[in-house]
Amino acid sequence: MVKQKTKIKVGASFFALAFLMLVTKNGVYFLYYMVAVILHEFAHAKVALKLGYQTKDISLSAFGAVLYGDFSHMSFADEAKIALAGPMLNLFLAVCTLATWWAFPSLYFFTQPFYIANVCIFAVNLLPCYPLDGGRVLFAVMGQKLGENKAKKLFVSVGISLSVLCFGLFLFLLFCGVVNLTFGLFGLFLFANATGFKKQKVYQRIVGLQITKQKLQRGAEIKTVALHCDNNVSCLAKYCCGNFLYNVQVVGDDNKVIAMFAFDEMQDILLNYPPNTKLKQID
């Protein structure tokens, strides 16, 4: 088995932020922060790889870091596990730093910025809005209970509301003569991701339809598979990939077919039903 390597890509905005931090004599704090952020993302990557997903790279920008990879058809449970890995590592590093101060008090001066960075990253990432880790975990929980589409609408509303609140605080402080770019940038970040999150599945849906169209243009063999009615909706995901088109027959306990899903219906089922829904529960 070829061992995957998660690479680091650095964007232009990252260098601009690094230059600004150096000019304002905050270079040391920036360095500690970026180390904590990169370790945070590698924790995500480690758990993702362990669960069988492919990771590509970690992209660094002025807004932080983002892990990219092939996470299509990810279950809600896996998304929650991967999301929690980052904040939990930051919490572990913060506790280890505290333990270091107890054992070696003289290191306090040198490691205090690292402790603050990990605590801040841990706290901010647990906010219940997408794409922060707390939002991903809550989305996984709500997605199982409400279904993906309803959960998505809820999180778009929460994300936009929090972005307006942050940008409002920025304007209020600016009116009071205090320039705090953190609230302004964070508000824009939340708004961009909330609106992008709303369009994400639509984009994936269009891509999925285009792939099916390409299969039909070159000629695709249609196969039929039989699944027991107690199987979950999540098991349909693997039949939306590959070189074939699949029709699925749902078989009951008496070995009789109780439902049938054509290949063009399965994507709608995956979008509109929670992954743990039994096939026999689909209308």
N, C-alpha and C positions, 0 to 999 in steps of 0.2 A: 504493500500500500504506500502510495506517495504521500509524504507528509506535507500538509498545506502550510503555507506561510502567509500570514497577514501582514501586508505591507502598509507603510505610512506615506500618505500623500499630503503635501503642504500647499495650501492655496495662497494667493497673493494677499488676501486680507489678513492672513496670519502674520505675514512679515510686516505689514503696516501696523498691526497692533503691537507686535514685538518692538518695533522702532519707537512707537509712542510710549510704551512702558519704559524703555531705556532712557528716552529723553526726559521723562518725568521722574526718573530715578526710582522706578519700581521694578527694575529688571529682576531682582532676586525673588520677589513675590510672584512675578510672572513665570519664572522658571519652575518654582515649586508647584504652582498651579497647573502648568502644562504637564509636569511629570505625573501629578495626581490624575489629571484628565486622561492621559494616555494609558495609564494603568487601569483606569476605570473601563475604557473601551476594550482593552485586551482581556479583561475579565468577561465582558460580554462575548468576545470572540471565542474564548476558551470554552465556555458553556455551550455556545452555538455549535462548535466543532464536535463537542462531546455528544450532542444530541443528533448529530448527523447532517448539519447544514454546512454549506460552503461559504466561507468568508473570503472577501477579496482584498479590501484595504480599509484603513482608518484615515479619514480625511480631516485635516486640521484647518480651521478657519478662525476668524475673529470671534465667532459665536461659540467656539469649543471644538469638539470632535464628534464625528459620526462614523459608525461602523457600517460598511456596505458589504453585501453578499447576496447569495441566492437563498432568500427566505420565503419563497413562494409556497403556498399551501401549509403555512405554519399553523400548528394547532394553538388554541388559546393557552393551554397549559405550558407549552414550550415557550411561547412569547413571554409569559409571566416569569418563568425560570431565567430566561436570558436577560430580561429587564432588571430583575432583582440582583443579578450577579455584580453589576457595576457599583451601585450604592453600598452593597454589603462589603465589597472590597474596600471602599473608602472608609466605612465605619471601622473595619478591621485595622486599617492603617492608622486611623486616628487613635484607636485604643492602644496599638503598639507604640505610637509616639508618646502617649501619656505614660506608658509603662517604662519607656526609655528615660523620661524625666525623673521618675521615681528612683530608677537604678543609677542614673548618671545626671544629676541636676545641672551640671555644667553645660549639657547639650541643649538646654532650654532655649537659649538665645539663637542657636543655629537651626533648630527644628520647629520653632513656633510657627513660622509661615506655612510649613508643610502640614502641620496639624490644622491650622485655620482653613487651608485650601481643601483638605479632605472633609472637614465638617461642613463647609459651605456647599461643596459638590454633592455630598450626601443629602443635605437638607433640600437644596433646590431641585434635585432630580426626583425627589419623592412628591413634588407638587402634582396634584391630580389633573394634569393637562398634557395633551399629546404635543410633541413627541417625547416628553420627559419620561423617565422610567416609571415614576409613580402613575402617570397617565396610561402607560402601556399595561401595567399590571391591572389597574382598575378597568381598562378597556377589555382585558382578557376575562375578568370576572363578569362584567356587565354583558359582554358578548355572548357568554354561555347562557345567561339568564334571559336576555332580551333579543338575541340574534344580532348579527353583525351590522345590518343596516340601521336598526334603531339605536344601537350603541354608538355608531358613527355619528348620527345626527346629534345625539346628546353631547358627545365630546367636541364636536365642532362648535356648538353653542357655548360650552364651558370655556374652550380655548379663546374664542372671540371675546367673551365677557372679561376674562382675565387680561387679555391683551389691551382692551380698552381701559381697564382699571390701571394697569401699569403705565400706559401712555398718559392717562389722566393725571397720575401722580407726578410724572415727569413734567407736564405742563404746569401743574400747581406749584411745584418746587421752583420751576423756572420763573413763574410769576412772582414768587417770593424772593427772587434773586439768587437761588441756589441751582447750579447746573449739575444735574446728576444724569449722566448719559446712560447709566446702567438700566434705569427704569425705561427710558426711551427705547434703547436697543432691544431690551428683553421683550417689551410690548410688541415691537415690530416682528421680532423672532416668533413669538407665539401666534400673532395674526397670520403671518406667512405660512406657518406650518398647519394652523387650523384650517385655512382655506385650501391648502394643498392636500390635506388629509381628506377633505370632502370630495376632491376630484380623483383621489388615488385609485379607488376601486373602479370608478367609471373608466379610467385609463386602462386598468388591468382587464376590464370587461371587453373593451374595444380590441385590445391586443389578443385576447383569447378568441374572439370572433374572427379576427384576421388570420390567426393560426389555423383555425378550422377551415376557413375559406381556402387557404393555401393547400391544405391537405386534399380538399375536394377538387381543386384545379389540377393537381397532378395525379389524382386518382388514389383514393384511400380505401383499404379493406375495412369493412364493418364487421366487428365481432360482437358476440353476445356472451355475457357472463352472468352467472347466477349467484346471488348473495342471500344469506339468511336474513330474515326480517329484523333480527335483533342486532345486526351490524349498525354502526353509527354512520352518520352522513360523512364524517371525515374520511372514511374508506373510499369514497367516490373520487377523491382528488387524484389518485394515481391513474384513474381511467380517463382523465382529461389530458394526459400527457402521452408522449410516445408517437409512433408512426401510424397507429390505428385509431379508428373511431369505435366507441363501445356503446352498445345498448345494454342496460342492466335489468335483469329480471329479479324481482324480490320474491323469495320463496318462504312460505310459512312453515309451521311445525309439521303440517301434514304433507309436506313436499309438493304443494300446489302453488302455482304462481299467483300472487295476490296483487302485484303491481308491476309495471314496467316503465323504465325511464329511458327515453331516447337520448342519443349523444348530445343533442342540442338543448336538452332540458337540465343536464347535470350541473352546468355552470350556474344556472339560476338557483338550483337547490343549494349549492355551496355558498352562494351569496346571501340567501334569505333564511337559512336555517342554521341554528347553532351546531357546531361540530359533533356534540354528543347526542343529537337527536336520533332516535331509532328510525330506521328506514320504514318501519311499519306505521310510524306516526306522521309521515308526509302525506299531505292531502293529494 
